[in-house]
């Protein structure tokens, strides 16, 4: 982590999205028949799924930087930060943009379990192109995740907070918000494209629904 900070110009942009849709969907999934295979899917799984789709359209963010080269990817090898008794580990969901929500959910559970049990294959702890660190369960409202080199960006997912906005009838209303903290290496990624990616990700998360899955 010290090497990551010393060797790159890290900047963090903080965004947020209306989490009403995905929280409502998570409630439906949890209440569904377990035999259908949806009940175990978490809000975090949905965020990973949506991130993989948006990231595939932004190779300037889904990239690795080396001493003399920059490699951009359309394939999303998604690193998922996992808290373990031995410290932070980041297993990889390879080709995440091609996997279904159920597949990503099951794979993340398997990878996290292997990390915590200490029997994860070293081959599953490398070659990620972008990382997601989810601290939402701890109640964090905003943070500055550190890039996992040679990746050039990482998204930090924050907890649910209530925010106030003007509703359609002009009256103030509360809504559930989830923050997304995007850290990126300013040597190779400018603020404008980084912010466009984060804004598109937040829009996709806010709009996510069953219809999204059906259309895909």
Secondary structure, 3 states (H helix, E strand, C coil): CHHHHHHCCEEEEEEEEECHHHHHHHHHHHHCCHHHCCCCCCHHHHHHHHHHHHHCCCCCCCEEECCCCEEECCCCCEEEEEEECCEEEEEEECCHHHCCHHHHHHHHHHHHHHHHHCCCCHHHHCCCCEEEEECHHHCCCCCCCCCCCCECEEEEEEEEEEEEEECCCCCEEEEEEEEEEEEEECCCCCHHHHHHHHHHHHHHHHHCCHHHHHHC
